[in-house]
Amino acid sequence: MKKIFNSIATFVSVVKAVLMPYNKGGNKQILVFLLFLFISTMFWFLQSLNDKGNINVSLPLEYVNIPNDVIFAKEPPTSINVQLRDKGLNLINYSFGRVSPITIDLSAFKGKNGRVVIHREDLIPIVSEGLKSSTELITLYSDSITLLYANKKGVSKPVKLNSHIAISYNSIKNDSILITPSLVTVYADSSILSNINEIETEFLSLKDISDTTVVKLKLKEIYGVKIEPDEVEIMVPVEELISKRIKLPIGHINFPENISVLTFPANADIEVMIPISQFPKTDKYKFQLNVDFRHYKNDNKKLPLELTKIPDYVERISIIPDSVEYILERKAVSTIVTDSLEN
């Protein structure tokens, strides 16, 4: 086969060398020379096609008589590497794949523990039979072919996401990560299936994402197992955060019944980071800002402000100011009694 390609390469290089002076102003003698060179090269090429040579090729494989109740747990080999000897013309057909597949009849082989092994001594006559009558099999580069199979009745298993996902500072994951499909069908020998609780995805790494992200992700292969489908869609719901400033009245908690409190100022601002979708729904009624008597000490001039009611979608909060001056007043006994009767 090398002879053929060497002949073609030699002819091309010679033609280039001869055409060079002709392009600069050659004469008719050069044309005559080229004609005879072409004819002689063609004869040389045709003679090479009749010579025998060796070639390394990959032959296609086809599997027939597959039992109706089994499925391949892993896609079987689709080709086999060999070295062949034949005339040049036949070798060209092999090199360009213009040959029928080598047929492997699976009814001739018995499986055990979810696998069928076709050994070298069995492969040689199968491959030889699939070749042209004039072709000689010189070398078979495979020691064996192993086929993994499973019962066609599959079992559903949940998909587990294997990932590291980092959301950007000014965004939030606003819902659970969605895996589609969340269940896949697993085919394998019963001894293997009993040890499989879930199917993991390949590792997914997402950094600094600021918007909803959808990716296709392959599932991890398991030896002797067929998984359908073999990939899933992962959706990471992410939403941008936006700042909102709200003025709140300052309330009080845990104060004794006989003590009232006045704060200066009576209101304070909060600045929160919230998802854009929540901006119009977020108002002062979703928050409660208080001073707590438990923080009171005789020498304290100020009481800290704390939020005692906050929506769960709020990410970051600033209270402005974070503490206030106050005055405590002791209620009159008659006021307390009146309040109790009214209640």
NUPABA-654263 format. One record per residue (C-alpha): x, z, y. Coordinates in pm, whole numbers, plus 50000, padded with zeros to 5 digits. Each point is the difference from the previous one (the first is absolute). Last residue first. Layout:
XZY
...
This chain:
442235784054475
498255011950313
500285036049885
503764996549941
500554984250340
498105028350165
502115026049817
503234982650103
498894997350361
499025036950006
503495009649873
501704981050287
502354972649890
503745005050025
501684971050177
503104981449891
501644975950240
501974970049886
502954977050062
500184969149785
502124985249719
500804965249860
499244982550328
499344972449901
499485000949624
501814972549804
498704986849670
501274975449738
498194983449710
496265004150046
498044985649707
498875034549874
498005007250314
501145032850166
498235033450052
501945032150061
502384985450257
502315026350142
500855011950349
502615027150046
499125030850209
501915008050317
501255030650183
500785018049677
501185036250055
496935016049851
499934976149702
497314974749910
500754974249730
497255014049774
497594995550290
500084962249941
499774974750281
497954969549908
499714962149993
497334983849781
500084962749926
497544973449882
497715006650294
502704989650246
499814963449894
501304977049726
497574973249888
501284972850237
503635005249885
499365003149627
500724963449915
503265001650195
501295027749774
500735032750186
502905015650193
498815029950203
500535013250353
498175032350079
499065011350346
499065035150107
496975016750156
499215034250149
503335001350182
500555029250015
498215017749717
497275026450024
499525024049713
497245024149899
500455032949819
497345022749853
499254977449704
503654999149894
501724965750029
500564980249679
499444966150164
500054985250352
499024967150161
501984976950228
498074969550116
501574966949890
501374969950191
500934970549774
503034976850002
500214971749745
503104983549849
499794971549751
501024997549636
500224966749818
498274996749666
501354996249647
498144992249679
502604993549725
498604972949774
501714993249667
499024969749794
500805000749630
502284981249761
500204994049624
496274994849959
499815005949714
502805020249839
501684990049674
502065027049830
502894998049753
502555010950258
498305013250310
500184979250318
499425017950328
497084985850195
500684974250270
498895006450357
498094977950240
499995014250352
497435009550264
500975019550314
497685015850257
502025003850320
502925020350132
502414999549706
503295018350056
501384994549651
498344987249685
501665003549660
498064990649689
501515007549658
498534979049718
496575012249902
499375026249736
497474996749717
498265031549888
499525022149693
502044979949747
501165018949689
496954991549783
500374963550094
503404997549831
498865011449655
496844978950040
502074968250042
499634986150347
497574984650247
499345017250334
497134990850230
500395010550363
498155025750210
500385005250377
499594962850060
500674999950289
501845031150120
498795015450329
502095025750184
497725027550127
498834999150360
501215002550360
503744997249944
501115007450355
501924982250276
502195009350299
502925013549796
500074970749756
498725006149647
502525004049717
499044989649649
502085008249692
498444985749688
499045000449633
496264994049997
498305010149676
497574975849837
497355013849768
499774988049637
497324978949831
500554992849628
500304965449844
498324985349691
502174969749930
502225020249765
503644997850096
502984976949961
503724999450066
501874968949887
503725002149923
501994967749964
503275001249810
503754993750014
499584974550277
502764975150087
499174974949726
502974976849956
500574964849866
496424988149938
500334963349911
497734973750153
499274967349818
496695011949855
498865011750342
499715037950027
497075022749907
501135003949639
503425011950114
498425026950218
497895014149715
502884996949751
502335020150231
497395026050108
499525015849659
503715006949947
500215012450359
497305026449954
496414999350120
499025035850083
496315008350043
499075031950181
497225025750037
501145024149732
500444972049741
499184963150020
499994974649720
501234964550052
498694967049863
496725002850194
502124999350316
500664962649971
502814992250244
499884964650143
503064986450182
498604982650306
499934961750012
502854983150185
500504983750342
501665031250139
502474981050221
503025011649797
498264992049671
499164964450110
503614994950118
501235012349663
497944973249830
501654972850209
503485014549943
499805000049625
499635033649828
501465035149974
498115030950116
500965034450135
497145024850029
498245023350243
496405010049923
496964997350222
496715016850091
500995034849882
496915021649936
498045015650288
499825037249930
497175018749829
498944967049842
496365002849897
498525006749658
496584996949834
499884962049978
503304997349814
502394974650165
499984968249791
502384981550234
502925009350226
501744973250208
503664999950099
501844977850250
503624990149924
502825011050232
502984976649985
503724999849924
501224964649926
502244983449742
500964963649967
499414968649799
500784965750143
497174975250040
499275010850355
503694995950083
499814963249901
497114995650242
502095015750278
503014977849929
497804969449994
498515011250333
503495005950140
501074965149900
497004984750173
500525020550319
503704991850017
499214963249949
497595000450293
502335020950216
502844975149950
497734971450096
498975018650315
503655007550083
500904963649963
497264991450249
501925016150291
500675034450156
499365009450368
500185037650051
497095006649767
501864980649734
503025022950040
497855030549910
497874983149737
502805000649741
500615037450026
496305008449993
499464977949695
502895017249818
498595034650075
496534990749873
501374984649679
502135030549924
497055023650049
497824979149766
502694999549732
500595037450033
496275005949954
499964979849680
503225014749863
498725035550062
497094992549767
